């Protein structure tokens, strides 16, 4: 596994963690307070987008170097 592949794997793990955080918020916060859920979900959603972008960028770099 190359360094880039290792970084992509780690980024995917972080993405999975953020998805679990969002799932937890959906189960625990959303039924009690929709507005609080929306507020608390902003951070994980922003991080999910950032991680998706990072995976896309690094994947393009891998393809370009192949």
C-alpha positions as CSV (number, residue, x, y, z in Angstrom):
1,X,0.0,0.0,0.0
2,X,1.4,3.4,-1.0
3,X,1.4,6.4,1.3
4,X,-1.5,7.9,-0.7
5,X,-3.5,4.7,-0.4
6,X,-2.9,4.7,3.4
7,X,-4.1,8.3,3.7
8,X,-7.2,7.5,1.6
9,X,-7.9,4.5,3.9
10,X,-7.5,6.6,7.0
11,X,-9.8,9.3,5.5
12,X,-12.4,6.7,4.8
13,X,-12.2,5.6,8.4
14,X,-12.7,9.2,9.5
15,X,-15.7,9.4,7.2
16,X,-17.2,6.3,8.7
17,X,-16.7,7.8,12.2
18,X,-18.5,11.0,11.1
19,X,-21.4,8.9,9.7
20,X,-21.7,7.1,13.1
21,X,-21.7,10.4,14.9
22,X,-24.5,11.6,12.6
23,X,-26.4,8.4,13.1
24,X,-26.1,8.8,16.9
25,X,-27.5,12.3,16.7
26,X,-30.4,11.1,14.5
27,X,-31.3,8.4,17.1
28,X,-30.7,10.4,20.3
29,X,-31.3,14.0,19.5
30,X,-33.7,14.2,16.5
31,X,-36.7,12.6,18.3
32,X,-36.3,15.0,21.2
33,X,-35.4,18.3,19.5
34,X,-35.4,18.9,15.7
35,X,-33.7,22.3,16.0
36,X,-31.0,21.0,18.2
37,X,-30.4,18.1,15.8
38,X,-30.0,20.5,12.9
39,X,-27.6,22.6,14.9
40,X,-25.5,19.6,16.2
41,X,-25.5,17.9,12.7
42,X,-23.9,20.9,11.0
43,X,-20.3,20.1,12.2
44,X,-20.4,16.4,11.2
45,X,-22.0,17.3,7.8
46,X,-19.3,19.8,7.1
47,X,-16.7,17.3,8.0
48,X,-18.3,14.6,5.9
49,X,-18.2,17.0,2.9
50,X,-14.5,17.9,3.6
51,X,-13.6,14.2,3.8
52,X,-15.4,13.4,0.6
53,X,-13.5,16.2,-1.1
54,X,-10.2,14.9,0.3
55,X,-10.9,11.4,-0.9
56,X,-11.8,12.7,-4.4
57,X,-8.7,14.8,-4.5
58,X,-6.3,12.1,-3.4
59,X,-8.0,9.5,-5.7
60,X,-7.4,11.9,-8.7
61,X,-3.8,12.2,-7.6
62,X,-3.4,8.4,-7.6
63,X,-4.9,8.1,-11.1
64,X,-2.7,10.9,-12.4
65,X,0.4,9.2,-11.1
66,X,-0.5,5.7,-12.4
